[in-house]
Amino acid sequence: MGSGKEQIFAGIPAAPGVSFGKVHIHIENDLYIPHYLVDKGDDEEEIKRFELALLKTRHEILEIRNQVADRLGEEEAQIFDAHLLILEDPALIDETVKEVHSSLRNVEYSFHKISQKYIEAFQCINDEFIRERLNDIKDVSRRILYNLAGEKLKTLESIDSEQIIVAHDFSPSDAAVIPTEFLQGFITEAGSRTSHVVIMAKAASVPAVVGVHDLLNELKNGDDIIVDGYEGVIIIHPSEDTLFRYGETKKQHDTEELGFLKVADKPAITTDGIHVEIMANIEGNNEIPGVLETGSDGIGLYRTEYLFLKSGGFPSEEVQFKAYKEVVEALSDSLTILRTYDLGGDKVLLRKDLVGREDNPYLGCRAIRFSLLYPEVFKDQLRAMLRASAFGNLKIMFPMISSLEELQEANQLLEEVKNELSKKKIKFNESIEVGIMIEIPSAVAICDILAKHCDFFSVGTNDLMQYMFAVDRGNDRVAHLYQPGNPGFLRVLRQIVDSSNAANQPVSICGELAGDLEFVPLLIGLGMKTLSVPPNFVPSIKYLVRQLSLEESEALTAEVMALHDAEPIIEKLKAFYDSKH
């Protein structure tokens, strides 16, 4: 225990867990960027130096990617596929070459000038996903500049004892090289729940808290610290009483985890006999074992855009077909819902040729709009999905529907593909069901109309809240406004359920809220009978559902819906959950 006075800081809980340990402060070194003129004719030598630096950087990133794949898994390693794409981005490379030739300035200065132009442009976009892609560009640019200077980056790979790493922010490669056997937790002053360091923390099963303002001013290396990834609390110089209390908290959570695993293979049935389907959200076929091991009832959301992100371009129909066929066969009779590409926004950051520059990509050509803009690409995907439907229990889902016209156009393209396959006598499920994501307020308002043109709804709470509240949930200055306990948002959920029931339309929820244990009783009380969550969340939610009755969940919901402020709503939900757990 440290000798200083106990201090408590609040941040954003990002990865669950509790750790006590010693602080290791990570500060990036500033790199001097030389600036000088080169003689005409020597500019080609500058370009050669640039090409060598790019090759060396590519080698380093590939090495980091392979290390992460071996230690944490392929999904986490895919973070660095985006870094490799940056190295091949013609805009960044070609503009640097042109700058060297036209200005006759050294390549370090020219590259830094061009990369900063892109960084500054993206800094104007207040979107959490864009911010993470911005961090990717910064990380790669920094590595290229160090290689041009012939200097070695300061990294965290030399850590040789258990420590909690604290920084203003982490680049992906900073987090990737930390020996996981010595990593006890992450804390950042900046960042959001979707930052790369959070992905790494979850994969390494260590707690993470982000958005802890001004923390570094109060710390020095070696200080004692507690990181509480459940509540988003940081405690410097904890007292003996605090250490004891958090020790008991950790024991309690460890015991709970064992209890959760015991019900993984049992159905989620309430005490009064209501079956709640607990399905899994996945991003790729590498997650199939987790779906099967955790007892998921199926896949409620398969994010097909991972195939695009993995290859850096549109995968062929055949590549998609093989991937979709593999997953439906692995799930056997259990349902798999394939969501068509949710591209746009951050996910075409490195392919500006597809939609051009957008000031606000999340209000631009995204998801179904993107697919309808490229009908042949969309039809390739639909053909692959339909062909895979001949091999298992498969449904198709369209994302980001905002109007009836979009849904009708998507349905029309699906019918065209069905007719093409029928003429070629290629087998598919002719009665395949098609659903839509409800994640835009305009779709909520016309649920009754949309229900006549599709077979099911799935509520994407992440985007629905963000669009409804006009809040960037990754901006920690306004993140408190991104509040699922807001009565307005709860009324919207009720409206969706009521509209679905009136149309006899199945409705599920696949956003982050479905995995929040304190909200699960409320969702069930509202009438949600299918929840889709990350695979590792399935056992804990099953465990909770088996402690609930529909009657008490509906009574809780009635009490909550009568309240007018988010704070008492959250308190009531927490008290109810605590009584069950």
N, C-alpha and C positions, 0 to 999 in steps of 0.2 A: 504494500500500500504506500502511495506517495505521501510526501510530507505537506503538500499544499492543501488549500481549502477546497472542499468538495464544490464543484460547479456543474450545473445541469444545462444542457443545450438541447433544443428541439430541432429536428430536421424531418425529412420525408422518409418513412420506412420503405426500403426498396428490396431487401432480401431478408427472409426470416432467420431468426436465431439470436442467441445472446453469447457474447464473448467478453472476457476480461483479459487484458494483457498490456504489453508495453507499446508505446507509440513509436512509429517510425514515420517521420515526415519526409515526403517526397517532393522535391522542388526541381523543376526543369531548369537546366542551364540555358542561359541566353547565348545564342551563337552570333558572333560578329559576321556581318555580311560585307565582304570587301566590295569596293566600287571603283573601277578604273576603266580607262579606254584601252582597246586593243588595236593593233595595227591592222589595216585592211589586208586580208590574206590570212591573218592569224585567227580570224573569226571561225574558220573551219576547225582549227584546233580546239576552240572553245566548244564547238558542237560535238567533237569527238569525246571531250571530257564529260559532256552532258550525257552522251549515250552510254559511256562506261558507268557513270553514276546511276543511271536508270537500271542497267543490268545488275549492278551490285545490290541496289535496293530491292529489285525483284527477287534476287537470291535470298536476301535477308528475310523478306516477307514470306517467301515460300517456306523457309526454315521455321519461322515462328508459327506459320499455319500448321505445319506438320507436328510441331511440338504440342500445340493446342489440341489437335485431333487425337494424338496419342494419350494426352493427359485428361482432357475434358470431354472429348467427343466431336464428331463431325459437325453437328449443328453449331457449336460454339466456334469451330474453326472457319465456318463460312463467313464470319465477320471479315476475314482477311481476303476473301474473294473480291470484295468491293475495293480493297486497297490495290489489288492486282489490276483491276479494271482502270483505276485512276492512272496507273503507270502507262496504260495504253490509250488514254483519252487524247484523241487528236487535237482537241482544242487547246489543252494545256501544253502539250508537247510542241505542236506546230507554231503556236503563238510565241513560245520561248525562242524557238529557232529563228523566227522572223524578227523578234526583238533584238537578238544578238547581231543578225546580219544588218539590220537597219540602223541600229544605234551604235554599233561597234563597242558595246559595253561587255564586260566580262559576264560569263554565263551564270555565276552565282547571283549577281545583281539582277540580271534579266529574268531568271526563273523566279526569284523572290518577288519581283515586280508583278509578273503575270499571275503567280499563285495568290498573291495578296489581293489582286483585283477580283478573283473569284471568291475568295474568302470574305471580302468586304460585301460583295453582292449578296451572298447567302446569309450573312449576319443580319441583314435587314428583314429576313423572313422569320417571323416568330412562330415556329413550328418545331415540336420536340424531335420529330424524325429528321427533319432537315438539319437541325442542330447536330444530331449524331453523324450525319453524312458530312457536315462541315468539319467535325472533329476528325473524320477519316482523311479528308483533304489536308488538314493541318498536320496530321501524323505523318502521312506520306511525304508531304513537302519538307517537313523537318528532317526526315531521314535522308531525302535526296540532298539537301543542303549540307548535312554532316558528311555525306559521302563525297560531295564535291570539295569540301574543305579538308578531307582526309582525316577527320576527327571521329572519335568514338562517342556514341550516345551514352549518356548516363542512364543506366537501367536498374531495375530492382532484382535482377536475377542473382545478385551476389548475397542476398539476404540468407543468413544461415542460422537464424533462431526464430522462435515463434513471436510474431509481432502483428499489431493492427496498423494497417497502412493508412495514412492520412495525407490528403493533398487538396489543393484547390480544385483540381480536376485531373482525370487520368486519360491518357490516350489509350486506344485499344492495345497497342504494343507494349505500353507500360504494364498494363494489367496482365498481359499474356505470359510474360516471362517470369513472373513471381513463382518461386517454388511453392506448390500448393501445400506441401507438408509443413511449411512454416507460416502459412497465411491464416490469420485468425479473424480477419474482417477488413472491410473497406469503409472509409468515411471521406466524403468530399464536401467542400463548401458549395460547389456548383453541381450541375448534373440533374438528371431526372430519373424516374423509375425505368425508363427505356434505354438508359445509357449502356454502353458496352460493358462498363465495369460491373453493372448490375447483373448482366447476363453471365459474366465470369463468376461473380459471387454465388449466384444460384447454382451454377454448374459445380462449383467447388464446395457447396453446402456450408458457406460461411455467411454471417450477417453483413448487411450493407445499409448505411444510412447516407442519404445525399441531401444537398440543399441546407447544410448547417452553416449559416452565415457567421463570418468573423471568428471561426473556431481556431484557426492557425495563430491568431494573435495571442491566444491563451495557452498555447502548447509548446513543449520542447521535447526533443527526442528522449525516450526513456520514461516519460510520464506514465503513470497508471491510468487506465481508461476502461470504461465499460461501453460497449456498443450494443444497443438493443434494437435489432432489426424488426421486431414485432411492433413496437410503439414509435420508432423513430427518435429514440432518446439517446443522448450521449452524456456520460458522466465522467468528469475529470477528477482525479484524486478521490475515488469513492471511499466512504467511511466503512468501518467494519460492519456496521448494521446494514448498509447498502449492499455490500458484498454478500452478506448472508442472504439478504432478501432475493438478490438476483440469482444466487446459487440455487435457492429453492425454486425460483421461476424456471430455471433451466432444467432441473430435475422433473418438474411437472410437464414441461413440453416434451421431454424425452420419453416419459411414460405414455403421454398421449399418442406420440408417433407409433409406439408399439401397439397400442390399442387400435389405431386406425388400420394398421396392416392386417390385423386379425379379421377384419370384415371386408377386405378387398374383394374376396371371391363371393360375397353374399349380395343379394339384391338390396337396393335402397328402398325399403318399404317402411312407411310410417307405422306408429304403434296402432293406428286404426285402419291399417291395411291398404293404404294408398301407395301405389308404386310410382316412384320418381326416377326417371331415366337420368343417369349420370354419364355423359358422353365426354369425349376427349377432343381438344383442339390440337392439331398438329401442323407442322410446316414441311414435313418431308417423310419419306419412307423409313428413314433411320429411326424415327420415333415409334414405329409399329411395335417393337418389343415392349416398350413402356406402356403402350395402350393395352396390350394383352396381359402384362404382369400386374397392372393396377386394377384389373377387373372392370374396365370401362364397358359400358353398354354398346359402344360403337364409336364412330368418329362423327362428331357433330359439326366440325369445321376443319376441312383440309384446305390449307392456304396454298393453292396451286402456283402462285407467283414465285414460289421458291425455285421452281424449275427455270424460270426466266432469270432470276437473280443469280442462280448457280452458274448458268451458262453465259450470262452477259448479253443474251439475245433471245429471240423467240425459239423455243425448242420445237423440233419437228413434231408432226402428228404422231409418228411412230414412237418417238422418245416419250411423249406424253402417254400414249396408250399403254406402253409397257409399265410405266410408273403407276398409272391408275389401276391397271389390271393386277399388279402385284399387291396393292393395298386391299382391293376388294376381295381377292382370293385369301389373303392373310386373315381378314376379318370374318371369313366364312359367311354365316347367315346374318351376322351383325351389320347394322347399317353404316354406310360411309356416305357423307355429304361432301361433295366436291364443290367448292366455291370457285367460280370462274375468276380470272385474273383481277386482283385488286391492285392494278398498276397505276402509275401516276403518283403525284405527291413526291415523296422521297424516293420512290422506287424506280424512277427514270432519271434520277439526278445525273447519271453519267451517259444518258442517251438523249441529249437535248434535241437531237434530230427528229425524235418521234413526235413531240408536241410543241417544240419551241420553248422559248423562255417564258415562264409564268411568274408574275409577282407573288401570287399566293397559290401554290400548286394544290393545296387541299381544298380550294374552291374552284379548281380548274378541271383539266381533262384527266379525270381519275376514274378508276374502276370500270363500271359499265359504260361510262362515256368514252373511255379509252378503247374498250373492246368494240363499241359501235363505230368508232372512228376508223378502226382497222378490221373490217368485217371478214376478210379472208383469214387473218390470223385468228380471229374469234371462231370462225367456222372450223379451222384446224383443231382448235381446242374442243369444241363441241363434238366433232367427229370422234376424237380420241375418247372422250367421256362416254359417248353412246356405245362405242365398240366395247369399252370396258364393262358397261352395264350388262353385257351378256354373260359375265363371269361372276356376278355377285350382287349383293343388295346395295344399290347405288342410287343416289338422288343428286340433282344438280341445283346449285343456288347462285343467283345473281347478286352481286354486291352494289351498294350505294344507289339503289333505285330511288329516284326523286319524283317521278311522274308516271302516269299510265302510259304515255307515249313511249318512254324508254323500255318499259316492260313489254309492250306490244311489239316493238322493233326487235328486242332480244328473242322473244317467242317466235317471231316470224323467221328469223335466221335459224333457230333451232328446227323449225318445221322444214325449212329448205334442206338442212343437213339430213334430217330423217328421210326425206324423199330421195335424196342422193344415195344414201346407204341402202334403202329398199330396192332401188333400181339395180344396184350392184349385187343384190342378194347378200348383203353383209348383215349378220345377226346383231340385234341390239334389243333392249327392252322397250317395246313400242309404247308401253304405258308408263314410262319412267316419270316420276314426279319431279316437279320443278318448283323451287321456292325462292324467296327473296330475303335479303337482309333489310331490316327496318332500322335505319341508322341516320336518317335525315328527317327533320321535323315535318317537312312537306309530305313525306310518306306516311307519317303517323296520322296526319289529318285526313288522308284518303285511304286508310286501311280497308274500309268496307268496299271501296271500288277495286283496289288492287287484289283483294281476296278472290274476286271473280275470275282473275286471270292467272292465278298460280295455286299451288297446292299446300304451301306452308309458309310460315314466317319464322325468321330467327332474328332476335333483337341484338344488335351490336351496340352495347351500352357505351363503349369508349368514345366512338365518334358521335353517337347520339347526344351524349352529355356535352361534348366539346362544341358541337354545332348549336345546341340549344342554349348554352350559357355564354357562347362567344368567348370562350376561355381556352388559352393554350395551356393544357395541363402540365406541360413540361417547364413552364415558366414559373419558378418557385415564388415569384413575387405575387402571382395571382392564382397559384394552384389551390389556395383555400376556397376559391369560388367554384372549383370543379368538385361539386359535392353531391354524391348520390343520395344523401339524405334530404336534399332540397325538396320541399313538398311539391313544387312544380314538376320536378322530374318523376316523383312517385306517381303523381296524377297521370303523367304521360304513359308510364308503364301500365297503369290500370286501364287507360283508354285503349292501349294496344290489345290487352287481354280481353277486354269487353268486346272490342270489334272482332277479334278472332273467334270468340265464343259465339257471337251473333251470326257469324258466317260459317260456323262449324269448321273453323280453320285451325289446324295444329299450330302451336306457337312455342318456341324455345328461346332460350337466352344464351348467347355465346360470348358475351363481353366479359371484361375483367370482373364485373360485379357478381357474376355467377359463381366465382371462386372465393368470394368474401363470406366467410363463415357467419359473420354477424348479420348479413343480409339474406342468407339462404332461407330462414324461416319466413321472412317477409315475402320473398319471391314465391314460395310455395303457397303462402296465404293469399297472394294476389291471383293465383291460379296457374303459375308456371309449373308444368309437370316434367319438363326436360331442361336440364342444365348442362352446358358444355364448357369444359374447363381444361387447363393444362393437365396432362396425364398424371403428374405427381400429386395433383390436388384431389383426385378421385377418391382415394381411401378416406381422407378426412371428411369429405362431404357425405360420403355414404354413411360413415359413422354417425354424423350429426343427424341426418335424415331418419336414421333408425331410432333416434331418441325422441323424435317429434311426433305429434299427432296433427292431422290436418285441422282438427277443431281448434286446438290452441294456436296454431299458426294463423288461422283466419281471425281469431279473437285478437291476437297481437296486431295483425294488419289493420283491423278496424280501429284500434287505439291509436296506432301510428298515423293513419290517414286523417284522424281528427286533429292532429297537431299542426301548428302553423310555422314552426321554425325547425331548421335542420338540427340544431344542437340537442334539444330534448328528444328528437327522433333518434339520433345516434345513441344517446344515453339509454333510451328504452330498449333499443335493439341489442346494445352491449349487455345490459342487465339481463335480458332474456337469454342471450347466448351463454353468459356466465352461469346462469342457473342450470343450464343443460350440460355444461362442461366443467 
